[in-house]
Amino acid sequence: MKNESEKLDIITAYKELGSYRGAGDVCGTSHKTVARVVAAFEADGGAGLSKGRAELVRNYEDVRELVGAKVAVTAARDQRQAAAPGRPCGWV
């Protein structure tokens, strides 16, 4: 019996290598076990691994301009502090 972590390792190795024997060698199991695990995985619908990762929804588009303005103000302040007379070199 393989636990879920070992099954996912087997499936990932099979997807990367493309052969039951190669995946079995990498995971330390037989090619027959790899075939059984992959067949069971595909019979269950693939659980999302074979379909790839879903697109992430970003929520920062509304505040992009505000953050850009804050970064510009901070950068200008840092430049003024670095250029101030009487300050040691490299002090910010």
Secondary structure, DSSP 8 states (H G I E B T S, - for coil): ---HHHHHHHHHHHHHH--HHHHHHHHTS-HHHHHHHHHHHHHTT-TTTTT---------GGGHHHHHHHHHHHHHHHHHHHT-TT--TT--
